[in-house]
Amino acid sequence: MPEVRGAPLAEPPDQVAADRDLLPRVCDVVRTVAAEEVMPRYLKVARQRKSDGSLFTEADLATQASLVTKLTALRGVPVVGEEMTAEEHTERWLAGDAGLWCVDPIDGTSNFVNGVPYFAVSVAFLRAGRTVLGAVYDPVADEMFYACRGAGAWLNGEALPIKDHVPRLRGAMANVDFKRLPKPLARALADAPPYASHRNYGAGTLEWCYVAAGRFDVYLHGGQKLWDYAAGCLILEEAGGRMASLENPDFWAASLWQRSVVAALDPGLFQDWNEWVKAHR
């Protein structure tokens, strides 16, 4: 499949203003869809299985359908959603250079199905292959994280980050997903982690936002899909964070459909974390 295009073109001022005006309407859509389609099914929905064995529910499908309808009413461009087929992903990505919605209807479906209150609805708008606005909503906590390129990142109206970050790696709180990490790196982290403590709650879109908020100091994930990182990476960038992939110092130059993440809120902490990770791959 095609990769992300090159460096984004400079946005004209009227386009930047239009994106900023669009963002609160996107947040309203996400909040409305979560209230109408997600939360009425929380703790009630029957389990089903995807062909690859992962969990999904009628809530994923209903939420995605509602997001597609409401978002295309705001801007009539293609939509890439997690619950679409690989062929649909390809077709819509190729058609979306001038504008593309990317949605994860319920990120953390296993949590959602099993009653664990850590899941989110995520929406991003991309132009020329780069995210220009994003919203990630946790309907249980009623926390809306959102950002527009060049305009900052926010949580329920409060600028991110909302807490001071830890300046040294040894004292950091990490979010680490071990599932897709190279084995030498996973062993090194298990045997002698360089941070104080780590967590993993199983919803990548929220993990990005927790780093942006300062709840986690460093972040590591072995491989995410476009809808896992499209909104969250912009929210972290606009909060002042830094990111790379395991394979490439330029996060946006890494593989589009299976992109690893090395990230931190504080630039100095990111440098220390990234160097440690690279040394132990």
C-alpha positions in Angstrom: 0.0 0.0 0.0 1.2 3.6 -0.5 3.0 5.3 2.3 2.4 8.8 3.7 3.2 11.5 1.3 6.2 13.8 1.7 6.5 16.9 3.9 3.2 18.8 4.1 2.7 21.9 2.0 2.5 25.2 3.8 -1.2 25.7 4.7 -2.8 29.0 3.4 -4.1 31.2 6.3 -7.7 30.7 5.2 -7.3 26.9 5.3 -5.8 27.1 8.8 -8.7 29.2 10.0 -11.2 26.8 8.4 -9.6 23.9 10.2 -9.7 25.7 13.6 -13.4 26.5 13.0 -14.1 22.9 12.1 -12.5 21.4 15.3 -15.3 22.2 17.8 -17.8 20.8 15.4 -15.8 17.6 15.1 -15.7 17.4 18.9 -19.5 17.8 19.0 -19.9 15.0 16.5 -17.6 12.6 18.5 -19.4 13.4 21.8 -22.8 12.9 20.2 -22.0 9.6 18.6 -20.4 8.3 21.8 -23.6 9.2 23.7 -25.9 7.7 21.0 -24.0 4.6 19.9 -21.3 3.7 22.4 -22.5 4.2 26.0 -26.0 2.7 25.6 -24.2 -0.5 24.7 -21.4 -0.4 27.3 -21.6 -3.5 29.6 -24.5 -4.9 27.5 -23.2 -5.7 24.0 -22.8 -9.3 22.9 -19.3 -10.5 21.9 -18.5 -11.4 18.3 -15.2 -12.2 16.6 -13.3 -10.7 13.6 -11.8 -13.2 11.1 -8.4 -12.6 12.8 -9.8 -13.5 16.2 -9.9 -10.1 17.7 -13.0 -8.8 19.4 -15.5 -6.5 17.9 -19.1 -5.6 18.6 -22.2 -4.2 17.0 -21.2 -1.0 18.8 -18.0 -0.6 16.6 -20.0 -1.0 13.5 -22.9 1.3 14.6 -20.4 4.0 15.8 -18.4 3.9 12.6 -21.5 4.2 10.4 -22.7 7.2 12.5 -19.3 8.9 12.3 -19.1 8.4 8.6 -22.5 10.1 8.1 -21.9 13.0 10.4 -18.3 13.7 9.4 -18.9 13.7 5.7 -21.7 16.2 6.3 -19.0 18.5 7.7 -16.5 17.8 4.9 -17.4 15.5 2.0 -14.2 13.6 1.7 -13.3 9.9 2.0 -13.3 8.2 5.4 -10.9 5.4 6.5 -12.3 3.5 9.5 -10.9 0.6 11.4 -13.9 -1.7 10.7 -13.5 -1.3 6.9 -11.8 -3.9 4.7 -8.2 -3.6 3.6 -9.5 -2.9 0.0 -11.6 0.0 1.3 -8.6 1.4 3.3 -6.5 1.4 0.1 -9.2 2.9 -2.1 -10.1 5.7 0.3 -6.5 6.5 1.2 -5.7 6.9 -2.5 -8.7 9.2 -3.0 -8.0 11.3 0.1 -4.9 13.5 -0.8 -7.0 16.7 -0.6 -8.7 15.6 2.6 -9.4 12.4 4.5 -11.2 11.5 7.7 -9.7 8.7 9.8 -11.8 7.1 12.6 -11.4 4.5 15.2 -15.0 4.0 16.4 -14.1 2.3 19.6 -10.4 1.9 20.4 -10.0 -0.5 23.2 -12.8 -2.8 22.2 -11.6 -5.6 24.5 -11.8 -3.2 27.4 -15.2 -2.1 26.3 -16.6 -5.6 25.9 -15.2 -6.7 29.3 -16.3 -3.7 31.3 -12.9 -2.1 31.7 -13.5 1.7 31.6 -10.6 2.6 29.3 -11.6 3.1 25.7 -12.1 6.0 23.3 -13.6 7.3 20.1 -10.9 8.8 17.8 -11.3 11.1 14.8 -8.6 12.8 12.7 -8.6 14.9 9.6 -5.6 14.5 7.3 -4.5 16.5 4.3 -1.6 15.5 2.0 -1.1 12.5 4.3 -0.6 14.5 7.5 -3.0 15.1 10.4 -4.2 18.7 10.7 -6.9 18.2 13.4 -7.8 15.4 15.8 -10.1 14.5 18.7 -10.0 11.6 21.1 -12.9 11.2 23.5 -13.1 9.0 26.6 -16.9 8.8 27.2 -16.6 7.1 30.7 -14.4 9.9 32.1 -16.0 12.5 29.8 -12.5 13.7 28.7 -12.2 15.2 25.2 -8.6 15.6 24.0 -8.3 17.7 20.8 -5.8 19.6 18.7 -5.4 21.6 15.5 -2.1 21.9 13.8 -0.4 25.2 14.9 -3.1 26.0 17.5 -2.2 23.8 20.5 -3.7 20.8 22.2 -6.5 20.8 24.9 -8.4 18.6 27.3 -11.9 19.8 28.0 -10.8 23.4 27.4 -7.5 23.3 29.4 -4.3 23.6 27.5 -2.0 20.5 27.5 0.1 19.4 29.2 -1.8 19.6 32.5 0.9 18.4 34.8 4.7 18.9 34.9 6.7 16.2 33.3 9.5 14.2 34.9 12.9 15.5 33.6 14.9 12.3 34.1 14.3 8.9 32.6 15.0 7.1 35.9 12.0 8.7 37.5 9.6 8.4 34.6 6.2 6.8 34.3 6.1 4.8 31.1 3.4 3.3 28.9 4.9 0.3 27.2 3.1 -2.2 25.0 5.3 -5.3 24.8 3.3 -7.3 22.2 5.1 -6.3 19.0 8.4 -5.2 20.3 11.7 -6.8 19.1 12.5 -9.6 21.4 15.9 -8.1 22.6 14.2 -4.8 23.5 11.4 -6.6 25.3 13.9 -8.6 27.3 15.9 -5.6 28.2 12.8 -3.7 29.4 11.7 -6.7 31.5 15.1 -7.3 33.0 16.3 -3.8 33.7 13.8 -1.1 32.8 15.3 2.4 32.7 12.2 4.1 34.1 10.5 4.0 37.5 7.3 2.2 36.5 5.2 1.2 33.5 1.6 0.6 32.6 -0.4 -0.6 29.5 -4.2 -0.3 29.4 -4.9 -1.4 25.8 -6.2 1.7 24.0 -3.5 3.4 21.9 -5.5 6.5 21.1 -5.8 7.3 24.8 -2.2 6.4 25.5 -1.0 9.2 23.2 -3.3 11.6 25.0 -2.1 10.6 28.4 1.5 11.3 27.3 0.3 14.7 26.0 -1.4 15.4 29.3 1.7 14.5 31.3 0.1 11.4 32.9 2.7 9.2 31.2 6.2 10.5 30.6 7.5 8.1 27.9 5.7 5.8 25.5 6.7 2.8 23.5 4.5 0.7 21.1 5.7 -1.9 18.7 3.2 -1.3 15.9 0.0 0.8 15.4 -2.4 1.2 12.5 -3.2 4.6 11.1 -6.4 5.1 13.1 -4.5 4.3 16.3 -2.1 7.2 15.9 -3.6 9.7 13.5 -5.3 11.9 16.1 -3.0 11.2 19.1 0.2 12.0 17.4 -1.0 15.5 16.6 -2.3 16.0 20.1 1.1 15.1 21.5 3.0 17.2 18.9 0.8 20.2 19.7 1.4 19.7 23.5 5.1 20.0 22.8 6.0 16.3 22.7 8.4 14.4 20.4 8.1 11.1 18.6 10.0 8.7 16.3 9.5 5.1 15.2 11.8 2.2 16.1 12.9 2.2 12.4 13.1 5.9 11.6 13.8 9.1 13.5 11.1 10.8 11.4 7.9 9.3 12.7 5.9 10.3 9.6 8.4 8.5 7.3 7.8 5.1 8.9 5.4 2.4 7.6 1.9 3.8 7.3 -0.1 0.7 8.3 2.1 -0.7 11.0 4.0 2.1 12.7 6.0 1.7 15.9 6.2 4.6 18.4 8.9 5.9 20.7 7.6 9.1 22.3 7.9 11.5 25.2 6.4 14.8 26.3 9.7 16.5 27.3 12.2 16.9 24.4 15.2 16.1 26.6 13.5 13.1 28.1 12.6 11.9 24.6 16.3 12.1 23.6 17.3 9.9 26.5 14.5 7.5 26.0 15.0 7.2 22.3 18.7 6.6 22.7 18.1 3.9 25.3 15.6 2.2 23.1 17.9 2.3 20.1 20.8 0.9 22.1 18.7 -2.1 23.2 16.9 -3.1 20.0 
